[in-house]
Amino acid sequence: MLQGLLIEKREEFVPSPPDGLEEIDKNNFIRHFADRDAAEKHWFNPATAYDWSGVSIMEVTPEELNSDKVAEWVTSCKPDIALSYGVHKLDNSLLARFPDYSWNIHGGLSPWYRGAITLFWPLYFLQPNWAGMTIHYLTSKLDAGEIVHHSVPQLSRGDGIHDVACKAVIQAAEDVTRLIDMLRNGEKLPKVPQKSSGKLFLAKDWTPQHLRLIYNTFNNDIVDKYLDGELGHQEPPLIRAFEK
C-alpha cells in the first residue's frame, strides 16, 4: 500500500525557447516540447484520475528536498520500500532514513546513459533500442547504485522520440510492480554493481541545435528507420530480474 508521496516542484513543463535562436532551432524547440506535452497526455492518466485518500503527500522545492522536515516525514511514513523518480540528488543524511529496499527509477540504461536527459540521447545516437529505464539501489552518487533490473519498452512503427520515452516509463512502472511482488514472495533479486563508469550526461550537454537531427534530418522517424534495419543493430547487455 502506498504510504506517502513526496513531490518536488520542478521547472515549467512547456518552456519558452531561449532568446537568440535561429528560426530552425526555435521552431524545433517549440515542436519538441509541445509534442512532449501531447505525448504525455496521450500515454498517461492525469494525477486527478487516482484516489489519493489515505496517502500522506508532501510538496517541496528543490531547496527543501534534503531538509530535516523531509527526513522526519520519511520516518513518519515507516516505508518498507522507497522509490525515487525524477528528483534531484538525495544526500546521505536523508538516505539514512530510507529502508533497505530503496530504489531509484532512472530514465536511462545505466551505466551507458547516466545523468540528465538520458531518454533523448539514445535516439540522437540512432540507438532507439538503448532507450530504457534502470531500477537501481539509491546512493548519494548519481545513478551509480547496484542494479536490480533494466527495463526496455517494445518499439513500434510510428513511435516518435516522446512515444519511446512514455512507453519506457510505463514499462518501468509495470516492472517495478512485478519486482515488489517478487519481494513479497521472498524471491531473490539481482544486486549488480555498476563496474563501468559509462557516460554521465549533464543538462548543459543538450542544446536546441541537437533537435535538427531528430526533426530535420529524420523527421522524428528514427524508430521506423531502426525497425527497417537502416541504422544497424546492437543489443544492450541488460540486467534482468525476470524475462517477459
C-alpha positions in Angstrom: 0.0 0.0 0.0 1.3 3.5 -0.9 2.0 5.3 2.4 3.5 8.6 1.2 4.2 10.7 -1.9 7.0 13.3 -1.9 6.6 15.7 -4.8 9.5 18.0 -5.8 8.2 21.1 -7.6 10.1 21.5 -10.9 10.6 23.9 -13.7 7.9 24.9 -16.2 6.9 21.8 -18.2 6.5 23.5 -21.6 9.3 26.1 -21.6 9.7 29.0 -23.9 12.6 28.9 -26.4 15.7 30.8 -25.4 16.4 34.1 -27.0 18.8 34.3 -29.9 18.0 31.0 -31.6 17.9 30.7 -35.4 14.4 30.2 -36.8 15.0 26.5 -37.5 16.1 25.9 -33.9 13.3 28.0 -32.4 10.7 26.0 -34.4 12.2 22.7 -33.4 12.3 23.7 -29.7 8.6 24.7 -29.8 7.7 21.5 -31.6 9.7 19.3 -29.3 8.2 20.4 -26.1 4.7 20.8 -27.5 5.0 17.2 -28.8 6.2 16.0 -25.4 3.2 17.6 -23.7 0.8 16.0 -26.2 2.5 12.6 -25.9 2.3 12.5 -22.1 -1.3 13.5 -22.2 -1.9 10.6 -24.6 0.0 7.9 -22.7 -0.6 8.9 -19.1 -3.6 9.4 -17.0 -3.8 12.7 -15.1 -3.0 12.7 -11.4 -6.6 13.6 -10.7 -7.7 10.2 -12.0 -6.4 8.5 -8.9 -7.7 8.3 -5.4 -5.1 9.7 -3.1 -7.1 9.4 0.1 -5.1 7.9 2.9 -1.8 8.8 1.3 0.5 11.3 3.1 1.5 13.9 0.4 4.3 16.5 0.9 5.3 19.0 -1.8 8.7 20.6 -1.6 11.0 22.9 -3.5 14.4 21.6 -4.7 16.0 23.6 -1.8 13.8 21.7 0.7 14.4 18.2 -0.7 17.1 17.2 1.7 15.8 19.2 4.7 15.1 17.9 8.2 11.3 18.2 7.6 11.6 15.8 4.7 13.7 13.4 6.8 11.1 13.5 9.6 8.3 12.9 7.1 10.1 9.9 5.6 10.5 8.4 9.1 6.8 9.0 9.9 5.7 7.1 6.8 7.6 3.9 8.0 8.2 2.6 4.5 9.2 -0.9 3.7 10.2 0.1 0.2 11.2 3.6 -1.1 11.2 4.6 -4.8 12.5 7.8 -6.3 12.0 9.1 -9.8 12.9 12.4 -11.4 14.1 14.2 -8.3 17.4 15.9 -7.6 20.2 14.1 -5.8 19.4 12.9 -2.3 22.1 13.4 0.3 23.4 10.8 2.8 21.6 12.2 5.8 18.2 11.7 4.1 19.1 8.4 2.6 19.9 7.2 6.2 16.2 7.4 6.9 15.3 5.2 4.0 14.6 1.4 4.2 17.0 -1.3 3.0 15.0 -1.6 -0.2 15.3 1.9 -1.6 15.5 2.1 -5.4 15.8 4.9 -7.9 14.0 4.6 -11.2 16.4 6.2 -13.6 15.2 7.3 -17.0 18.1 5.7 -19.0 20.0 2.5 -19.3 22.8 2.9 -16.8 25.8 2.8 -16.8 25.7 3.7 -20.5 23.3 6.6 -20.2 23.6 8.2 -16.8 22.7 11.7 -15.6 20.3 14.0 -17.4 18.1 13.8 -20.5 19.1 10.2 -20.9 16.0 9.1 -22.9 16.9 11.7 -25.6 20.5 10.6 -26.3 19.9 7.0 -27.4 17.7 8.3 -30.3 20.1 11.1 -31.1 22.9 8.4 -31.4 20.5 6.3 -33.5 20.2 3.6 -30.9 16.5 3.7 -30.1 16.7 0.1 -28.6 19.0 1.5 -26.0 16.2 3.8 -24.6 15.0 2.3 -21.3 15.0 2.6 -17.6 17.2 1.3 -14.8 16.0 0.3 -11.4 18.9 0.6 -9.0 19.7 1.0 -5.3 19.7 4.5 -4.1 23.1 6.1 -3.3 24.3 9.7 -2.9 26.3 9.2 -6.1 24.3 10.0 -9.2 22.8 6.9 -10.9 25.6 4.7 -9.6 23.8 2.2 -7.2 23.7 -1.5 -7.7 21.3 -2.5 -10.5 18.2 -4.6 -9.8 16.7 -4.5 -13.3 16.9 -2.9 -16.7 13.5 -2.1 -18.3 13.0 -1.5 -22.0 9.9 -0.7 -24.0 8.6 -2.5 -27.1 9.4 -0.3 -30.1 6.6 0.0 -32.7 6.4 1.6 -36.1 5.3 5.2 -35.8 6.9 5.8 -32.4 8.4 9.3 -32.1 11.0 10.2 -29.6 8.4 11.1 -26.9 6.4 7.9 -27.5 9.5 5.9 -26.8 10.1 7.8 -23.5 6.5 7.5 -22.4 6.5 3.8 -23.2 9.7 3.3 -21.3 8.1 4.9 -18.2 5.0 2.7 -18.5 7.1 -0.4 -18.9 9.3 0.5 -15.9 6.2 1.0 -13.7 4.9 -2.4 -14.7 8.3 -3.9 -14.0 8.6 -2.3 -10.6 5.2 -3.7 -9.6 6.5 -7.1 -10.5 9.7 -6.6 -8.6 7.7 -5.7 -5.5 5.6 -8.8 -5.9 8.8 -10.9 -6.1 10.0 -9.4 -2.8 6.7 -10.2 -1.2 7.1 -13.8 -2.3 10.6 -14.0 -0.9 12.4 -14.2 -4.2 16.0 -13.0 -4.5 16.5 -10.1 -6.8 19.7 -9.0 -8.6 22.0 -6.5 -7.0 24.7 -6.0 -9.6 27.5 -3.4 -9.1 28.0 -0.9 -11.9 31.5 -1.8 -13.0 31.7 0.5 -15.9 31.5 4.3 -15.4 29.7 4.6 -18.7 28.7 8.1 -19.7 27.4 10.8 -17.4 25.3 13.3 -19.4 24.8 16.8 -18.0 21.9 19.1 -18.6 24.3 21.6 -20.3 25.3 18.9 -22.8 22.0 19.3 -24.6 21.3 22.3 -26.9 18.3 23.1 -29.1 20.6 22.5 -32.1 20.6 18.8 -31.3 17.0 18.7 -32.4 18.0 19.3 -36.0 19.0 15.6 -36.3 15.7 14.4 -34.7 13.3 16.6 -36.7 15.1 18.0 -39.8 17.3 15.0 -40.7 15.0 12.2 -39.7 11.6 13.9 -39.2 11.2 12.0 -36.0 11.1 8.6 -37.7 14.3 7.2 -36.2 12.4 4.2 -34.7 11.0 3.3 -38.2 14.5 3.6 -39.7 15.8 1.3 -37.0 13.0 -1.3 -37.4 13.6 -1.2 -41.2 17.3 -2.2 -40.5 18.7 1.0 -41.8 20.6 2.0 -38.6 22.3 -1.2 -37.7 21.6 -3.2 -34.5 23.5 -3.8 -31.2 21.7 -5.2 -28.2 22.4 -3.6 -24.8 23.7 -6.2 -22.2 20.7 -5.9 -19.9 20.5 -7.0 -16.3 17.1 -8.6 -15.8 15.3 -9.8 -12.6 12.9 -11.6 -14.9 12.2 -12.1 -18.6 8.9 -11.1 -20.2 
